Amino acid sequence: MKGRSLVYVVVCASVLALGALALASPPAGSYHLLKKIPLGAAPGGGEYFDYITFDTPTRRVYLSHGTEVKVMDADSYEIVGTISGLQRCHGVIIVRDLAKGFVTDGEAQKVYIFDPKTFKITGEVKSYPDTDSIVYDPASKLVFSFNGDSKNTTVIDPAKGTVVKAIDLGGAVEFPVADGKGMVYDNNEEKNDVVAIDTKTLTVKARWPVAPAGTPVAIAMDREHPDNGKVIQSFPISAGVEANVFDPSTGMLYVSTREGKLHIYHEDAPDKFSEVETVTTEYGAKTMAVDPKTHNIFLTTSDFGPAPAPTKERPNPQRPTIPGTFRVLVYGR
């Protein structure tokens, strides 16, 4: 996932932000820092970090961290394992029926298969440059990796560990969600829309514009209501959004950004959201996962140096991370 500036969080009923309804009055906001866990540098140096995956049955938190994935116990905050030997990892999913895990590696242009018990890599699937986000579709029992610079998705049979098809998506794709009924949706930053993929035919079924906002990056989903792709609300947020997470038991929507802000909203009705609070976290804390049991929020970040001078090739250079400063932030009420 690449950092982007996004001025609005856009809610497309029912895909771009929400889960099962919790139609009550918005709760009072009081999220604050509970714990800070330093994890140090990944092998090879650097502090690149990306998606966070919360595996509910095992209560493990998978933390993408450059050349490795750290696996943390959600209750003790202890590191219980490491997936090693990667080049630049991004997303992690667990396919429980097969007892397999999958992690994307954009630099290696592969999806690695690992054992969730031992965290050892057991196989690999060749993908495309910038293999980034990943999702499992239970309806088709297929895995989809979304490859940003390659502007496509690699469809994988997880049981066989083979590529089924590559689907051209016509633009720089980002974060996906699956509705569990045979559709996968993914943000297309370049086209400023959401692409809807039929997982039975493995074809693009529709494209949903996110206007008046643009550059969609983060996405979450309401799986309880019809998908029609209409924009129902927009809210101003800080720059560099990377993650949206919806907590279906509380109706809370969380949005994290690179500027170090956690924007929190509540789903009051299927077509109405209200702002609860904005929490200041730390600069760079843009990726996130939510514990469905405690409702605690996990974010990752590091320290950053000053941004280099702009160049023609990089007119808006990002601040570099400082090696050895990678950490997890846990927020709760």
Summary of the structure (lengths in Angstrom):
residues: 333
radius of gyration: 18.4
end to end distance: 28.4
largest distance: 50.8
contacts: 1188
relative contact order: 0.21
helix: 1%
strand: 49%
